[in-house]
Every structure is written in C-alpha cells, then in structure tokens.
Amino acid sequence: MKLITVKMGLGVFAIAGLLAAGAWAQNPGDVRSDTHDIRQDRRDVRQDVRDRNADNRDIRQDRHDDRQDRRQLRRDDAKYGAGSAQSRADRKDLRADRRDTRHDVKDRNHDRRDIHTDRKDLRQDRRDRRQDVKALR
C-alpha cells in the first residue's frame, strides 16, 4: 500500500468530518437531522473498517513478498557472492520494503484508534439523541 493512498484516504475522512461538524453547527437541535447524521456516521465507520481490513490484507501480502525477496537474496548470495552488485541491490530493496511495511503498520494502527474513537462518539451521539427524544415527549 502506498503512502500517498493512505494520506489521501485520511484527507477525505478529515474533510468529511469538517463538513459534518459544519452541518451540525448550523442546525444543532433538529432530532431528524441527528438521525441522518448517526446513520451517515455508521456508514463511515463501516467503510473505515473495510479500508482497515484491506490494509491488513495488503500488509500480509507485503510481508509475504518480503519473505520471498529474502529467499531470493540467499540464492543470489550463494550464486554471485555476498558482496556482489546483485546482492547489494537486493539488500537495499529489502530495507526499503521493510521500512514501507512498518509505516503501513503504523498507519493501520492509527486508523484502528480512529475507528475506536469514532465508534465511541457514535455511541454517545445515540445516547444524546435518545435523551433529546425523551425531552420532546
């Protein structure tokens, strides 16, 4: 998974959050719009979870590819020697791949924390809406 893709995805969710906050600020007390916002938040959380699952699949695939590359490095070391240009290039690629995978894992963990916070906020919104409906009765 490319870093650019992750940044773009996070940017989209940040913009969506700002738009939702702006809409709420214009009409904070309408129970009907609260219901709509809660539904949209549920959809957003589900989409975030799907994205995180796709990220997990990508990370597993990257690790699989890294293992294959390490096996190839051992074969190249045996064939050409440990100090050969081919082996040095393979090591350099492995370091870059490892760095990318670690960064993807950090992004995935950050997304996991965000999803947890979003679910927590959603539960609070539902509680608040129930209180608002009780107050209208």
Secondary structure as UniProt FT lines:
FT   HELIX           3..26
FT   TURN            28..29
FT   HELIX           31..80
FT   TURN            82..83
FT   HELIX           85..136
//
